[in-house]
C-alpha cells in the first residue's frame, strides 16, 4: 500500500506555463485528505515552492534545492539544511572562473528575504533571465569578493546559453568535483535555459526523502515518485514505484518502473495515481 507520494515540480507536476492543473490539484488534495504523505521534491528554492503549496489544504513536505533543505507546509519551518564548506566554495569558484562563468549562490537566509547571491557583471541572457524572475530576493556582490562573503550556501549554479558548453564542463570537472566531495547536476530550467549545479556529493532529493522516511518510521516500500529530469534519478531508482513522465529525459526513462503515456501537459501525475488505483 502506498503511504508516500513524491513528485518533482517543473516538467512533472507543473505544465509548461508552470501551473498545476485542476486534475493534479484535485487528485493530490484527495491524497492529503486521505492522510497520505505528499512530498514536493524540487530544484526550486523554498520561497518559490511555498507559492505552489498554497494551492492545497493540509500538510505538504517540501524538499527544495535538490535535497539541500527540507521544510513543512503550512508551518514553513526549515527542519534541516546542508551547507557547503568554505573550501568547497573556493574550489568551485576557482574552477569555473577559468571557464569564464560567474556563479549564482542559493543561500539560506529565508527569514531575511534573501535566497540568491549573484553578480551584476554577467551579461549572458540565460543568467539574466534566471535572475530577472527573482529580483526581490537577490543580494548582489562584487564577483572578485563573492566567494569570501557568502555563507549558508545550499547550491552553486552556473547558467549559460550553451547546453553543450555546460555538458563539456561537467565532464571535465567530474573527477575533481568528486575529490572535493561534490557532484554536478545538469538540467534545463523551463523558461530559462541550461543550468549546471554543484552540490555536496551525499545530497540528493532521495537522501532528503530517506531522512523523512526514517524520521517518520516509514519503509521505502510504499513510496511512489514522479520525475522528468536527471536530478530525479535517485528517487526514481529507489522508490518502490518510479514513474517517468512521457516528456522525461531518455536516461531517466531507462531507470523507471513506469513510463507514463502522458506528459506534464496532460496531468500525468494525477492520471497515473488514478490508473494505479492509489486514489
QUIZIKA-V247200 format. One record per residue. PHI is phi in radians with two decimals (none if undefined). OMEGA is omega as a letter, one per 40 degrees, with the letter a starting at -180 (NA if undefined). Layout:
# QUIZIKA-V247200
phi = <PHI,PHI>
omega = <OMEGA,OMEGA>
This chain:
# QUIZIKA-V247200
phi = <none,-1.34,-2.00,-2.44,-1.88,-2.09,-2.38,-1.19,-1.78,-1.10,1.45,-2.24,-1.30,-1.63,-1.46,-1.15,-1.61,1.06,-2.03,-1.63,-1.14,-1.04,-1.13,-1.07,-1.10,-1.12,-1.24,-1.20,-1.10,-1.07,-1.14,-1.08,-1.12,-1.49,1.19,-1.37,-1.38,-2.04,-2.12,-1.61,-1.97,-2.48,-1.44,-1.17,-1.29,-0.99,-1.03,-1.22,-1.35,-1.03,-1.08,-1.40,-1.12,-1.18,-1.27,-2.02,-1.95,2.19,-1.53,-2.31,-1.54,-1.99,-1.84,-1.91,0.91,0.98,1.82,-1.32,-2.47,-2.17,-2.40,-2.21,-1.62,-1.66,-1.40,1.03,-1.55,-1.38,-1.36,-2.73,-2.71,-2.10,-2.08,-1.20,-1.36,-0.93,-1.17,-1.24,-1.07,-1.07,-1.06,-1.10,-1.08,-1.15,-1.12,-1.37,-1.09,-1.18,-1.60,1.08,-2.13,-1.79,-1.49,-2.11,-1.66,-1.51,-2.19,-1.84,-2.25,-1.02,-1.15,-1.48,1.43,-1.95,-1.97,-2.33,-2.17,-2.54,-2.01,-1.50,-1.36,-1.35,-2.00,-1.08,-1.06,-1.22,-1.02,-1.18,-1.11,-1.08,-1.29,-1.09,-1.50,-2.34,-0.89,-1.26,-2.02,-2.00,-1.88,-1.68,-2.41,-1.10,-1.07,-1.37,-1.99,-1.04,-1.23,-1.54,-2.11,-1.85,-2.20,0.91,-1.45,-1.65,-2.53,-2.02,-2.17,-2.27,-2.17,-2.73,-1.28,-1.80,-1.12,-1.09,-1.11,-1.17,-1.12,-1.16,-1.08,-1.04,-1.13,-1.16,-1.58,-0.98,-1.16,-1.14,-1.12,-1.07,-1.10,-1.56,1.05,-2.21,-2.40,-2.10,-2.30,-1.90,-2.39,-1.94,-1.46,-0.97,1.38,-2.18,2.61,-1.18,-2.49,-1.89,-1.92,-1.92,-2.65,-0.95,-1.16,-1.58,-1.93,-2.76,-1.00,-1.18,-1.07,-1.23,-1.12,-1.02,-1.10,-1.05,-1.09,-1.10,-1.10,-1.74,0.95,-1.96,-1.41,-1.09,-1.12,1.83,-1.91,-2.29,-2.22,-2.23,-2.77,-2.45,-2.09,-1.20,-1.30,-1.71,-0.99,-1.10,-1.34,-1.24,-1.25,-1.75,-1.14,-1.02,-2.20,-1.87,-2.00,-1.69,-1.11,-1.07,-1.59,-1.25,-1.00,-1.05,-1.21,-1.26,-1.01,-1.13,-1.70,-1.45,-1.28,-2.33,-1.87,-1.14,-1.37,-1.92,-1.74,-1.14,-1.34,-2.09,1.00,-1.05,-1.02,-1.09,-1.12,-1.28,-1.06,-1.28,-1.11,-1.42,1.05,-1.31,-2.25>
omega = <a,i,a,i,a,i,i,i,a,a,a,i,a,i,a,i,i,i,i,a,i,a,i,a,a,a,i,i,i,i,i,i,i,i,i,i,i,a,i,i,a,i,a,i,i,a,a,a,i,a,i,i,a,i,a,i,a,a,i,i,a,i,a,i,i,i,a,a,i,a,a,i,e,a,i,a,i,a,i,i,a,a,i,i,i,a,i,i,a,a,a,a,a,i,a,i,i,i,i,i,a,a,i,i,i,a,i,i,a,a,i,i,a,i,a,i,a,i,i,a,a,a,i,a,i,i,a,i,i,a,a,a,a,a,a,a,a,i,a,a,i,a,a,a,a,a,a,a,a,i,i,a,i,a,i,a,i,a,i,a,a,i,a,i,i,i,i,i,i,i,a,a,a,a,a,a,i,i,i,a,i,i,a,i,i,a,i,i,a,i,a,a,a,a,i,a,i,i,a,a,a,a,i,i,a,i,i,i,i,i,i,a,a,a,a,i,i,i,i,i,a,i,i,a,a,i,a,a,a,i,i,a,a,a,i,a,a,i,i,i,i,a,i,i,i,i,a,i,a,i,i,i,a,a,a,i,a,i,a,i,a,i,i,i,a,i,a,a,a,a,i,i,i,a,a,i,i,i,NA>
